[in-house]
Amino acid sequence: MNIQYRKEGDYYIPDLEIPESWKQPLGKYGGMRRAFLEKEHPGLYARMILNGTIWDHLTEIDRAAQNRLDIVLPEIAKDAGATEQLKEKDQMKWVGLMNACKNQVEEIILKELIYRV
């Protein structure tokens, strides 16, 4: 690896740049994955940081989790009976059903994507 240095007073400081992909904000599921790796698998987390693969991994997990939520939630809501007719008729019941459905989908996402090694 060829690293360039710049002189600051009496010190040489490496000219390192943050990759553009690391400047993107991290979503809810990417943050949860990072916290899991940092706490439960610190060796793997440190290795991914040193390899420069951590941010790509976290953004991929976040994207996959959000896609899974977007695809599975409408199917589970439909099976639970959370329809537009119910929304017009009894909003509180519809909100309760939708919250339960979202919790079910998030449990699937946590098990399959966030808390796996």
C-alpha positions in Angstrom: 0.0 0.0 0.0 1.4 3.3 -1.0 0.6 6.0 1.5 1.3 9.7 0.9 2.2 12.0 3.8 2.0 15.7 4.4 4.2 17.7 6.8 2.4 19.5 9.6 5.0 21.4 11.6 7.5 18.8 12.7 5.2 15.8 12.0 4.3 13.8 9.0 0.7 13.0 8.8 -0.8 10.4 6.4 -3.1 11.7 3.7 -6.0 9.3 4.2 -9.4 9.8 2.7 -12.7 8.4 3.8 -14.3 6.4 0.9 -17.4 7.9 -0.6 -19.5 4.9 0.4 -18.7 5.5 4.1 -20.2 9.0 3.9 -23.7 7.6 3.4 -26.0 7.6 6.4 -26.5 4.2 8.1 -30.1 3.1 8.7 -31.8 1.4 11.6 -30.9 -2.2 10.7 -27.3 -1.3 9.7 -26.8 0.3 13.1 -28.3 -2.7 14.9 -25.9 -5.0 13.0 -22.9 -2.8 13.9 -23.9 -2.8 17.6 -24.3 -6.6 17.5 -20.9 -7.2 15.8 -19.2 -4.7 18.1 -20.6 -6.3 21.3 -20.8 -10.0 20.4 -18.0 -10.5 17.9 -15.4 -7.8 18.5 -12.7 -9.7 16.6 -14.7 -10.0 13.5 -15.8 -6.3 13.8 -12.2 -5.2 14.2 -11.1 -7.3 11.2 -13.8 -5.9 9.0 -12.8 -2.3 10.0 -9.1 -3.0 9.3 -10.0 -4.6 5.9 -12.2 -1.7 5.0 -15.3 -3.9 4.5 -17.4 -2.9 7.5 -19.3 -0.1 5.9 -20.2 -2.0 2.7 -21.4 -4.9 4.9 -23.5 -2.7 7.1 -25.1 -0.9 4.2 -25.9 -4.2 2.5 -27.5 -5.6 5.6 -29.5 -2.4 6.0 -30.7 -2.5 2.4 -31.5 -6.2 2.5 -33.5 -5.7 5.8 -35.5 -2.8 4.4 -36.3 -4.7 1.2 -37.4 -7.7 3.2 -39.7 -5.4 5.3 -41.1 -3.8 2.2 -41.9 -7.1 0.6 -43.1 -9.2 3.6 -45.1 -6.7 5.5 -47.9 -6.2 3.0 -48.3 -10.0 2.7 -48.5 -10.6 6.4 -50.9 -7.6 6.8 -53.1 -9.0 4.1 -53.2 -12.4 5.8 -54.0 -10.8 9.2 -56.9 -8.9 7.7 -55.5 -5.4 7.9 -57.3 -4.1 4.8 -58.2 -0.6 3.6 -61.9 -1.4 4.5 -60.8 -2.1 8.1 -58.8 1.1 8.2 -61.8 3.1 7.2 -64.1 1.2 9.6 -62.0 0.8 12.7 -58.7 2.7 12.6 -57.5 1.6 16.1 -57.9 -2.1 15.3 -56.1 -1.5 11.9 -53.2 0.2 13.7 -52.9 -2.6 16.2 -52.9 -5.2 13.5 -50.3 -3.3 11.5 -48.0 -2.9 14.6 -48.3 -6.6 15.3 -47.5 -7.4 11.7 -44.5 -5.1 11.6 -43.2 -6.7 14.9 -43.5 -10.1 13.3 -41.5 -9.1 10.2 -38.9 -7.4 12.3 -38.4 -10.6 14.4 -37.7 -12.4 11.1 -35.3 -9.7 10.0 -33.5 -9.8 13.4 -33.1 -13.6 13.3 -32.1 -13.9 9.6 -30.0 -10.8 9.0 -29.0 -8.9 12.1 -28.1 -11.6 14.7 -26.4 -14.1 12.5 -22.6 -14.6 12.1 
